[in-house]
Amino acid sequence: MTLTRVHYESLLALGYTWMFGSSLACKAAKQRQLLEGLAVQPAKRRLAIDFAAGSGLHIVALADLGANSPLSIVSRPIRD
């Protein structure tokens, strides 16, 4: 098991489930349905980028839709 997966499953999963009211997998499946309804079809051999990814729901959905090398970019909050 990768360190990332261990970190998610041992620390983050419970928090996300609490915040979303359901599991990340369930919410990502709903995002996939949304993207499919918008006719989003990631091209093979193309990079899919989710800027300000937050929890990563969209990048998981893009990967499920077949995006090759999905990438999440999370930056620190901009403050005045």
N, CA, C and O of each residue as an XYZ file, in Angstrom:
320
protein
N       0.850     -1.175      0.000
C       0.000      0.000      0.000
C       0.897      1.241      0.000
O       1.866      1.310      0.757
N       0.574      2.216     -0.849
C       1.393      3.414     -0.930
C       1.208      4.297      0.299
O       0.190      4.225      0.988
N       2.197      5.118      0.555
C       2.129      6.040      1.684
C       0.931      6.985      1.543
O       0.272      7.312      2.530
N       0.656      7.416      0.319
C      -0.488      8.296      0.086
C      -1.794      7.612      0.458
O      -2.650      8.209      1.111
N      -1.947      6.364      0.044
C      -3.182      5.628      0.354
C      -3.305      5.400      1.863
O      -4.395      5.531      2.419
N      -2.213      5.065      2.521
C      -2.236      4.863      3.973
C      -2.654      6.165      4.660
O      -3.485      6.150      5.568
N      -2.079      7.286      4.228
C      -2.414      8.591      4.810
C      -3.899      8.897      4.611
O      -4.577      9.338      5.539
N      -4.400      8.659      3.394
C      -5.814      8.929      3.126
C      -6.708      8.046      3.988
O      -7.617      8.535      4.660
N      -6.444      6.748      3.962
C      -7.328      5.815      4.662
C      -7.254      5.947      6.178
O      -8.251      5.727      6.866
N      -6.085      6.304      6.707
C      -5.950      6.379      8.167
C      -6.303      7.754      8.736
O      -6.578      7.867      9.931
N      -6.301      8.803      7.902
C      -6.531     10.135      8.436
C      -7.635     10.901      7.696
O      -8.563     11.411      8.324
N      -7.538     10.980      6.399
C      -8.428     11.854      5.644
C      -9.813     11.281      5.357
O     -10.792     12.026      5.318
N      -9.906      9.982      5.158
C     -11.168      9.374      4.728
C     -12.328      9.698      5.665
O     -13.415     10.050      5.208
N     -12.107      9.582      6.941
C     -13.188      9.857      7.891
C     -13.633     11.314      7.841
O     -14.826     11.611      7.915
N     -12.667     12.219      7.715
C     -13.005     13.646      7.636
C     -13.792     13.975      6.387
O     -14.782     14.703      6.448
N     -13.359     13.443      5.245
C     -14.077     13.707      3.997
C     -15.469     13.087      4.031
O     -16.432     13.705      3.578
N     -15.582     11.890      4.556
C     -16.890     11.244      4.652
C     -17.816     12.086      5.518
O     -18.989     12.253      5.185
N     -17.310     12.613      6.613
C     -18.099     13.475      7.484
C     -18.496     14.759      6.759
O     -19.658     15.160      6.820
N     -17.548     15.416      6.069
C     -17.846     16.671      5.372
C     -18.833     16.479      4.221
O     -19.745     17.287      4.041
N     -18.652     15.413      3.446
C     -19.485     15.184      2.268
C     -20.812     14.516      2.589
O     -21.761     14.609      1.809
N     -20.883     13.852      3.718
C     -22.086     13.109      4.052
C     -22.133     11.745      3.379
O     -23.114     11.014      3.514
N     -21.076     11.405      2.657
C     -20.929     10.086      2.030
C     -19.455      9.909      1.672
O     -18.646     10.815      1.875
N     -19.119      8.759      1.149
C     -17.716      8.471      0.870
C     -17.196      9.264     -0.335
O     -17.976      9.721     -1.170
N     -15.887      9.419     -0.412
C     -15.254     10.075     -1.554
C     -15.617      9.352     -2.840
O     -15.871      9.992     -3.860
N     -15.644      8.028     -2.803
C     -15.985      7.237     -3.995
C     -17.396      7.556     -4.483
O     -17.629      7.674     -5.686
N     -18.323      7.692     -3.561
C     -19.709      8.006     -3.914
C     -19.803      9.408     -4.519
O     -20.465      9.603     -5.539
N     -19.142     10.381     -3.891
C     -19.168     11.751     -4.407
C     -18.465     11.839     -5.757
O     -18.920     12.561     -6.644
N     -17.363     11.111     -5.922
C     -16.645     11.114     -7.204
C     -17.503     10.502     -8.302
O     -17.462     10.954     -9.446
N     -18.277      9.480     -7.964
C     -19.182      8.867     -8.944
C     -20.237      9.877     -9.402
O     -20.602      9.901    -10.577
N     -20.723     10.700     -8.487
C     -21.687     11.734     -8.853
C     -21.035     12.783     -9.753
O     -21.664     13.282    -10.685
N     -19.767     13.119     -9.471
C     -19.051     14.075    -10.322
C     -18.835     13.486    -11.719
O     -18.906     14.200    -12.719
N     -18.573     12.194    -11.776
C     -18.417     11.532    -13.076
C     -19.717     11.627    -13.872
O     -19.695     11.916    -15.068
N     -20.845     11.386    -13.212
C     -22.141     11.506    -13.884
C     -22.359     12.930    -14.396
O     -22.872     13.133    -15.496
N     -21.960     13.916    -13.581
C     -22.065     15.314    -13.994
C     -21.232     15.571    -15.247
O     -21.713     16.174    -16.206
N     -19.980     15.112    -15.234
C     -19.096     15.314    -16.380
C     -19.621     14.592    -17.618
O     -19.559     15.125    -18.726
N     -20.136     13.385    -17.429
C     -20.717     12.647    -18.549
C     -21.928     13.391    -19.110
O     -22.114     13.436    -20.326
N     -22.746     13.969    -18.247
C     -23.907     14.736    -18.680
C     -23.522     15.981    -19.465
O     -24.282     16.461    -20.306
N     -22.321     16.503    -19.178
C     -21.805     17.664    -19.905
C     -20.997     17.237    -21.134
O     -20.388     18.068    -21.807
N     -21.003     15.945    -21.412
C     -20.281     15.362    -22.558
C     -18.774     15.583    -22.474
O     -18.103     15.732    -23.496
N     -18.246     15.604    -21.248
C     -16.797     15.713    -21.068
C     -16.194     14.341    -21.307
O     -16.534     13.374    -20.625
N     -15.299     14.263    -22.277
C     -14.631     13.012    -22.602
C     -13.142     13.287    -22.724
O     -12.684     13.727    -23.778
N     -12.380     13.038    -21.669
C     -10.948     13.297    -21.726
C     -10.290     12.505    -22.855
O     -10.542     11.312    -23.025
N      -9.461     13.178    -23.606
C      -8.750     12.513    -24.705
C      -7.648     11.632    -24.141
O      -6.966     12.003    -23.185
N      -7.484     10.473    -24.738
C      -6.371      9.596    -24.341
C      -5.070     10.310    -24.688
O      -5.009     11.102    -25.629
N      -4.045     10.017    -23.919
C      -2.728     10.599    -24.126
C      -2.722     12.114    -23.961
O      -1.831     12.788    -24.480
N      -3.691     12.652    -23.254
C      -3.730     14.071    -22.949
C      -3.739     14.247    -21.437
O      -4.235     13.384    -20.713
N      -3.201     15.343    -20.965
C      -3.126     15.627    -19.545
C      -4.422     16.287    -19.074
O      -4.862     17.271    -19.669
N      -5.028     15.768    -18.031
C      -6.206     16.381    -17.416
C      -5.750     17.080    -16.141
O      -5.109     16.468    -15.287
N      -6.079     18.359    -16.014
C      -5.650     19.149    -14.859
C      -6.867     19.689    -14.127
O      -7.781     20.240    -14.739
N      -6.867     19.526    -12.823
C      -7.902     20.068    -11.954
C      -7.237     21.128    -11.084
O      -6.583     20.798    -10.095
N      -7.399     22.402    -11.446
C      -6.806     23.486    -10.672
C      -7.615     23.727     -9.403
O      -8.840     23.603     -9.410
N      -6.940     24.067     -8.331
C      -7.579     24.292     -7.033
C      -8.435     23.081     -6.667
O      -9.611     23.214     -6.326
N      -7.835     21.922     -6.743
C      -8.529     20.640     -6.681
C      -9.266     20.368     -5.377
O     -10.214     19.582     -5.366
N      -8.867     20.979     -4.311
C      -9.560     20.708     -3.051
C      -9.474     19.242     -2.681
O      -8.382     18.704     -2.495
N     -10.620     18.597     -2.573
C     -10.654     17.195     -2.160
C     -10.303     16.230     -3.281
O     -10.032     15.058     -3.019
N     -10.302     16.698     -4.522
C      -9.931     15.836     -5.636
C     -11.079     15.101     -6.298
O     -10.847     14.180     -7.080
N     -12.305     15.484     -6.004
C     -13.454     14.777     -6.577
C     -13.444     14.779     -8.101
O     -13.724     13.759     -8.730
N     -13.120     15.929     -8.694
C     -13.147     16.013    -10.153
C     -12.015     15.225    -10.797
O     -12.204     14.619    -11.852
N     -10.855     15.227    -10.181
C      -9.726     14.507    -10.786
C      -9.958     13.001    -10.722
O      -9.558     12.275    -11.632
N     -10.598     12.528     -9.658
C     -10.957     11.107     -9.570
C     -11.954     10.775    -10.672
O     -11.832      9.746    -11.336
N     -12.948     11.652    -10.868
C     -13.943     11.430    -11.922
C     -13.288     11.446    -13.297
O     -13.611     10.609    -14.139
N     -12.372     12.384    -13.539
C     -11.671     12.441    -14.827
C     -10.854     11.173    -15.066
O     -10.820     10.650    -16.180
N     -10.206     10.691    -14.031
C      -9.435      9.444    -14.166
C     -10.373      8.280    -14.487
O     -10.052      7.432    -15.320
N     -11.524      8.240    -13.829
C     -12.499      7.183    -14.097
C     -13.026      7.249    -15.526
O     -13.389      6.227    -16.110
N     -13.065      8.456    -16.085
C     -13.521      8.631    -17.464
C     -12.429      8.307    -18.482
O     -12.673      8.327    -19.689
N     -11.230      8.010    -17.994
C     -10.166      7.592    -18.896
C      -9.066      8.599    -19.136
O      -8.222      8.392    -20.007
N      -9.054      9.690    -18.381
C      -7.988     10.674    -18.563
C      -6.649     10.023    -18.261
O      -6.500      9.309    -17.269
N      -5.707     10.271    -19.099
C      -4.357      9.756    -18.905
C      -3.579     10.774    -18.075
O      -3.602     11.966    -18.382
N      -2.910     10.330    -17.056
C      -2.079     11.195    -16.210
C      -2.849     12.367    -15.623
O      -2.438     13.513    -15.804
N      -3.960     12.118    -14.922
C      -4.669     13.245    -14.311
C      -3.792     13.919    -13.268
O      -3.046     13.251    -12.552
N      -3.880     15.245    -13.181
C      -3.027     16.023    -12.294
C      -3.878     16.993    -11.498
O      -4.695     17.718    -12.066
N      -3.692     17.011    -10.197
C      -4.358     17.979     -9.327
C      -3.353     19.021     -8.902
O      -2.232     18.696     -8.512
N      -3.755     20.275     -8.979
C      -2.897     21.362     -8.524
C      -3.622     22.076     -7.401
O      -4.697     22.643     -7.596
N      -3.024     22.041     -6.236
C      -3.605     22.688     -5.072
C      -2.629     23.765     -4.621
O      -1.449     23.488     -4.407
N      -3.115     24.983     -4.479
C      -2.239     26.053     -4.031
C      -2.738     26.571     -2.692
O      -3.875     26.320     -2.294
N      -1.888     27.277     -2.025
C      -2.297     27.835     -0.736
C      -3.327     28.939     -0.970
O      -3.339     29.561     -2.033
N      -4.173     29.180     -0.003
C      -5.190     30.214     -0.166
C      -4.569     31.601     -0.375
O      -3.526     31.918      0.198
N      -5.211     32.403     -1.187
C      -4.768     33.779     -1.398
C      -5.490     34.640     -0.381
O      -6.715     34.599     -0.265
N      -4.726     35.408      0.341
C      -5.328     36.255      1.377
C      -4.998     37.702      1.108
O      -3.920     38.029      0.611
N      -5.948     38.576      1.445
C      -5.719     40.011      1.286
C      -4.789     40.527      2.350
O      -4.481     41.719      2.374
